[in-house]
Amino acid sequence: MDAETLKHAETKILATPEAAEFYAALGEKTKALDWLDRTARNGDERAGWFRRNPLLASIRNEPRFGQMMGSIEERRRQVRPKSQTTFCPKSVILGIPPGADGRQVCYLDSR
């Protein structure tokens, strides 16, 4: 990645997962893991997706990857209620019919 692209990735939260994917695809595991760590620290804690993302396949068996995913999953267990559903404002839900009680329901990724 050139210096300008790295600068952009560092300042844009949504660009950090793409930087991790980029370096993982190149086989630069340390850089990929550094960017994935930055991604999680920026609040993107989609452990289920990171485990399934084909672009991160080259780092999936790295101990550091497992530690990061375990840490994310532990934080999510501490914050998330026991139920796998949560009620969301209607503005968040688009085109999904309400639950039996008339309220919109969001389903959380439990993977």
C-alpha positions as CSV (number, residue, x, y, z in Angstrom):
1,M,0.0,0.0,0.0
2,D,1.4,3.4,-0.8
3,A,1.8,6.1,1.8
4,E,-1.3,8.1,0.7
5,T,-3.5,5.0,0.9
6,L,-2.1,4.1,4.3
7,K,-2.8,7.7,5.6
8,H,-6.4,7.4,4.4
9,A,-6.9,4.0,6.0
10,E,-5.5,5.3,9.3
11,T,-8.0,8.1,9.4
12,K,-11.1,6.3,8.2
13,I,-12.5,3.8,10.5
14,L,-14.3,2.0,7.7
15,A,-11.1,1.5,5.8
16,T,-9.2,-0.5,8.5
17,P,-10.9,-3.8,7.7
18,E,-10.0,-3.4,4.1
19,A,-6.4,-2.8,5.0
20,A,-6.4,-6.0,7.0
21,E,-7.9,-7.9,4.1
22,F,-5.3,-6.3,1.7
23,Y,-2.3,-7.4,3.7
24,A,-3.8,-10.8,4.4
25,A,-4.3,-11.4,0.7
26,L,-0.7,-10.4,0.1
27,G,0.5,-12.9,2.8
28,E,1.8,-10.1,5.1
29,K,0.4,-11.6,8.2
30,T,1.9,-9.3,10.8
31,K,0.6,-6.2,9.0
32,A,-2.8,-7.9,8.4
33,L,-3.1,-8.7,12.1
34,D,-2.0,-5.2,13.1
35,W,-4.8,-3.7,10.9
36,L,-7.3,-6.2,12.2
37,D,-6.4,-5.2,15.7
38,R,-6.8,-1.6,14.8
39,T,-10.2,-2.5,13.3
40,A,-11.4,-4.0,16.5
41,R,-10.0,-1.1,18.6
42,N,-12.0,1.2,16.3
43,G,-15.2,-0.6,17.4
44,D,-15.7,-3.1,14.5
45,E,-16.1,-6.3,16.4
46,R,-17.7,-8.6,13.8
47,A,-15.8,-11.7,15.0
48,G,-18.2,-14.0,13.2
49,W,-17.5,-12.2,9.9
50,F,-13.8,-12.1,10.5
51,R,-13.8,-15.8,11.1
52,R,-15.7,-16.4,7.8
53,N,-14.2,-13.7,5.6
54,P,-12.3,-15.5,2.8
55,L,-9.9,-12.5,2.5
56,L,-8.6,-13.2,6.0
57,A,-8.1,-16.9,5.5
58,S,-4.3,-16.6,5.5
59,I,-4.3,-15.3,9.1
60,R,-7.1,-17.4,10.6
61,N,-4.8,-20.0,12.0
62,E,-2.4,-17.5,13.6
63,P,-2.5,-17.5,17.4
64,R,-2.9,-13.7,17.5
65,F,-6.0,-13.9,15.3
66,G,-7.5,-16.4,17.8
67,Q,-6.7,-14.2,20.7
68,M,-8.3,-11.2,19.1
69,M,-11.5,-13.1,18.2
70,G,-11.6,-14.6,21.7
71,S,-11.2,-11.1,23.2
72,I,-14.0,-9.7,21.0
73,E,-16.3,-12.5,21.8
74,E,-15.7,-12.2,25.5
75,R,-16.5,-8.5,25.4
76,R,-19.7,-9.1,23.5
77,R,-20.8,-11.8,26.0
78,Q,-20.3,-9.3,28.8
79,V,-22.3,-6.6,27.1
80,R,-25.0,-8.6,25.3
81,P,-28.0,-9.7,27.1
82,K,-28.7,-13.5,27.3
83,S,-31.4,-13.2,24.6
84,Q,-30.2,-13.3,21.0
85,T,-32.6,-10.5,20.1
86,T,-32.8,-6.9,20.9
87,F,-35.4,-4.3,20.1
88,C,-34.3,-1.6,17.7
89,P,-35.7,1.8,16.7
90,K,-37.9,1.7,13.6
91,S,-35.4,4.0,11.9
92,V,-32.8,1.2,12.1
93,I,-35.0,-1.4,10.5
94,L,-35.9,-1.2,6.8
95,G,-38.5,-3.5,5.4
96,I,-38.6,-6.0,8.2
97,P,-42.1,-6.7,9.6
98,P,-42.6,-6.1,13.4
99,G,-42.5,-8.9,15.9
100,A,-45.7,-10.3,17.5
101,D,-45.9,-7.5,20.0
102,G,-45.7,-4.9,17.2
103,R,-42.1,-3.8,17.9
104,Q,-39.3,-4.2,15.5
105,V,-36.7,-6.9,16.3
106,C,-33.0,-6.9,15.4
107,Y,-31.3,-10.2,15.3
108,L,-27.7,-10.1,16.5
109,D,-24.9,-12.1,14.9
110,S,-24.1,-14.8,17.4
111,R,-21.4,-16.5,15.4
